[in-house]
Amino acid sequence: MRKILVVEDDTTLREVYTMILSRGPYKLDTAANGKEALEKCALTRYDLILLDLMMPIMDGVGFLEHFASTTGTPPSKVIILSNLSSGQELAQAMSLGAYKNLLKAELSPGQLLSTVLYELEA
């Protein structure tokens, strides 16, 4: 079974993403910040990480930096979920291993589900 980690500090959005993705054949875990996500990644290898950039305690860029420094490689697949369409944080996240950015404000449940399905099959 494929494993997905949803890293989002907004409780409501985290619950919505989990509800949408629970329709698929996945094992879902969630984290409220990058520090919590690192702790979960130390215990489980995820096939896909959906990562918010702007979070308290440790943001998405901090997560990617720490992940790479402790494992020597970036996580396998990271999709950024953010309202940033450009900027230093997004560029830095892409340079650290994230490869796609989905704008939260424009993201429909169907788009989220189809993107995850596609990425896990690719």
C-alpha positions in Angstrom: 0.0 0.0 0.0 1.3 3.5 -0.9 2.1 5.9 1.9 1.4 9.6 1.8 2.3 12.2 4.4 0.3 15.4 4.4 2.3 18.3 6.1 0.0 21.2 6.8 -0.3 23.5 9.8 -3.9 24.6 9.2 -6.0 21.9 11.0 -9.0 22.4 8.7 -7.0 22.1 5.5 -5.2 19.1 6.9 -8.5 17.4 7.6 -9.9 18.3 4.2 -6.9 16.9 2.4 -7.1 13.7 4.5 -10.8 13.4 3.8 -10.2 13.8 0.0 -7.3 11.4 -0.1 -9.0 8.8 2.1 -11.0 7.9 -1.1 -7.9 6.3 -2.5 -6.0 3.1 -1.6 -3.4 4.8 0.6 -2.1 4.8 4.0 -2.3 8.5 5.2 -0.3 10.2 7.9 -0.4 13.9 8.8 2.0 16.3 10.4 1.3 19.9 11.6 4.8 21.2 10.8 8.2 20.2 9.4 9.6 19.0 12.7 6.7 16.6 13.2 7.1 15.5 9.5 10.8 14.7 10.1 9.9 12.6 13.1 7.4 10.6 11.0 9.9 10.3 8.1 12.4 8.8 10.5 9.9 5.9 11.2 8.3 5.5 7.8 9.3 5.9 4.1 6.6 7.8 2.3 5.9 7.4 -1.4 4.6 11.0 -1.6 4.8 14.0 0.7 2.3 16.9 0.3 4.2 19.8 1.9 3.0 23.3 3.0 5.8 25.9 2.9 4.7 28.4 5.5 4.4 26.7 8.9 5.4 27.5 12.5 8.1 25.6 14.3 9.7 24.4 11.1 8.6 25.4 7.6 8.7 23.4 4.4 12.1 24.6 3.3 13.5 23.7 6.8 12.0 20.3 6.5 13.6 19.7 3.1 17.0 21.0 4.3 17.0 18.8 7.4 15.7 15.8 5.6 18.5 16.0 3.0 21.2 16.7 5.6 20.2 13.7 7.8 19.6 11.2 5.0 21.9 12.5 2.2 19.1 12.6 -0.3 15.8 14.5 -0.8 12.5 12.7 -0.1 11.4 10.6 -3.1 8.4 12.8 -4.2 7.4 16.1 -2.7 4.6 18.3 -4.0 4.3 21.7 -2.5 0.8 22.9 -1.5 1.1 26.6 -1.0 -0.5 29.9 -2.1 3.0 31.0 -3.4 3.2 30.9 -7.2 6.8 32.3 -7.1 9.4 33.6 -4.7 12.5 32.7 -2.8 10.8 30.0 -0.6 9.3 28.2 -3.6 12.5 28.3 -5.6 14.5 27.1 -2.6 12.0 24.2 -2.0 12.3 23.2 -5.7 16.1 23.2 -5.5 15.9 21.0 -2.4 13.9 18.2 -4.1 10.3 19.3 -4.5 9.2 19.1 -8.1 5.7 20.4 -8.3 3.7 23.2 -6.8 -0.1 23.2 -6.4 -1.8 26.5 -5.5 -4.1 25.9 -2.5 -6.5 28.7 -3.5 -7.0 27.1 -6.9 -6.9 23.4 -5.8 -10.1 21.4 -6.2 -10.7 18.1 -4.5 -10.7 16.4 -7.9 -7.4 18.0 -8.9 -5.8 16.9 -5.7 -6.9 13.4 -6.0 -6.0 13.1 -9.7 -2.6 14.6 -9.1 -1.9 12.2 -6.3 -3.1 9.2 -8.3 -1.0 10.3 -11.3 2.2 10.9 -9.2 1.9 7.6 -7.4 1.6 5.7 -10.7 4.4 7.6 -12.5 
